[in-house]
Amino acid sequence: MKVDKKKIVALMVGLAVILGTGCAPTLVSISTPEIQAVENSYYSAQFEPLAEGKNYFDGFRLKVMNKTHKDLEIDWNKTRYIYNGRDIGVFVFKGIKPENIKNSTIPPDTVPAGQSFTKDISPLKLVAREPLTGKGAKAGKITSGPIPTGESGIFLFIKQNGNTIKEKITVKITEKEVQQ
């Protein structure tokens, strides 16, 4: 039986590449703190980056607990995504209409007196649409892109009886190498 040295070398190189990439580190996003909380006399709020099975954050979960005896309204037209101290634009979420974003007529969400409200939100500037020419469920689907490293947050505008209560809530996003 004749052995072809070129095939053996190619096999060995291929095996080394496969084994080498299997041990390569992967970058994973980390949030400090994992959930940022604030509180005032009107409400308590939590701001949490979301990864949902990914190695990176692609949105946030906002939780608001109304501490008063009157309804609160979240003004989504004035509530802003803050990145490294700069206003980057509005947040979007499931069910929002493109014309409301364009015309700054996003309806407010009400947080009833003494109750909690939770919504998953993404910065508009990081949203992308899958190509319409694709096939299947992903064709034209809107998805949120990765939240960049740095300080990310929300400048939350909440109204009650004509008063506006503003709160800035931020987390620091970093990346960490992990072995897979």
Helices and strands as residue ranges (DSSP letters): H 5-22, E 25-32, E 36-39, E 43-50, E 59-66, E 72-74, E 80-83, E 86-89, E 91-92, H 98-102, E 109-111, E 116-123, G 124-126, E 127-129, E 142-144, E 150-160, E 163-179
